[in-house]
Amino acid sequence: MTLFSGRSFGAFLFDMDGTILNSIAVAERVWTAWAERRGVDAESLLATVHGRKAIETINRLGLSGIDPAEEVRFLTQAEIDDVVGVEPITGALDFLESLPRDRWAIVTSAPRELARVRLQAAGLPWPPVLIAGEDVQNGKPAPDCFLLAAKTLAQPIEECLVFEDAPAGVEAAETAGASVLVISATHRAPLITRHPSIENYDHLALEIASSGPLLISRKLA
């Protein structure tokens, strides 16, 4: 079954956490410990951290007597040091390896070093282009990261398909002008969205046209 009415794309832009790899257990361990140390309600915090830059999450809390940048350094190092349970989303490795090297990017809110550690832990390839949290001033849900990825790949953003799992990333892709495919592998509840959704990459088939465009379809059961 063809997705997007048979439309083809110039490039694919992948979020990282929750989209090509599962790091939820690590993120929740680290952020819960931090929240308890800072007297923040962990359950409420965990509902807001996914898909966003850590500095923006901390700044929104408005805590007094802390240095947000120092808190981010602490959190980032804790996440770098803990890779237990980091694993690829089903089918992600084969799907990424089937793509032309100049036609895809990873676009993450995570710092570059954390992205490196998690991709390695999950056994996923280093991308031809990686846009990390420190590469843009405004993180998701601002569109800056996806616009920069498309520009780096020399592809119009309107010809890009974004793979996302989190509301902040979906909003960033929409604002940028890209098409969106939601990956639901790590969702505990359905994400209410107007975009197509698929559980994992084993359900996707890739075709590369002779002229270069990328076409994906949903595999029939």
C-alpha positions, 0 to 999 in steps of 0.5 A: 500500500503506497503512502503519501499517494505515491509521492516521492521524496528527495531526502529523509530526515530522521529524529533519533530518540524514539524514531530510529532507536529506543532510549526511553528507559535511559532518559526516564532514569536520568531525568527522574533522578534529576527531578527528585534531586531538584524537587521537581515532579518527575511524572509531569516533567517526563511528559514534556522532555521528549523531543526537546533540547534539555536547556529549553526544558530546564529553562521552562521550569523557572527554578531558582538558584541553579545554573541551567547550563551546568544542569544540562552538562550534568544530565548529558553526562549522566545520559552518556554514561548510561546506555543500558537498554538503548536498542534500535527500533525494529527494522531501522538498521536495514532501512537506513543502510538501504538509503543512498548516503547523500539522501538522509540525515539525523536531526536530533535535539540531543547533543552530538556526543550523546547522539554518537554514544547512543547510535553506537550502543544501538548498532546504527550507522553514523549518518552522512549529516547529523544536526544536533542540539548545539547546531541550532539556536532554537530547538524543536518545536522550532523548524530550524533543525529540519531546515538546516538538514535540508539545506545541508543535503541540498534538498528543498524542505518541501521535498523532504520526509521527516520521520518523528515520534514526538509532538515537538518534532512533528510541530517542527517538521510541519512548521518547516514545510516537510511531510511527516511520517510518525513512528509509533514503536515507543508510544504508550498511547496513540499520538493524535496526528493527521499524519500517517503512522507506522509502528516500525521499519519492518512495515515499510518498503523502499523504492529508489526511482531511476531518477533518484527520488525515494518512494516508500510504501506500507508492506502488506501483511 
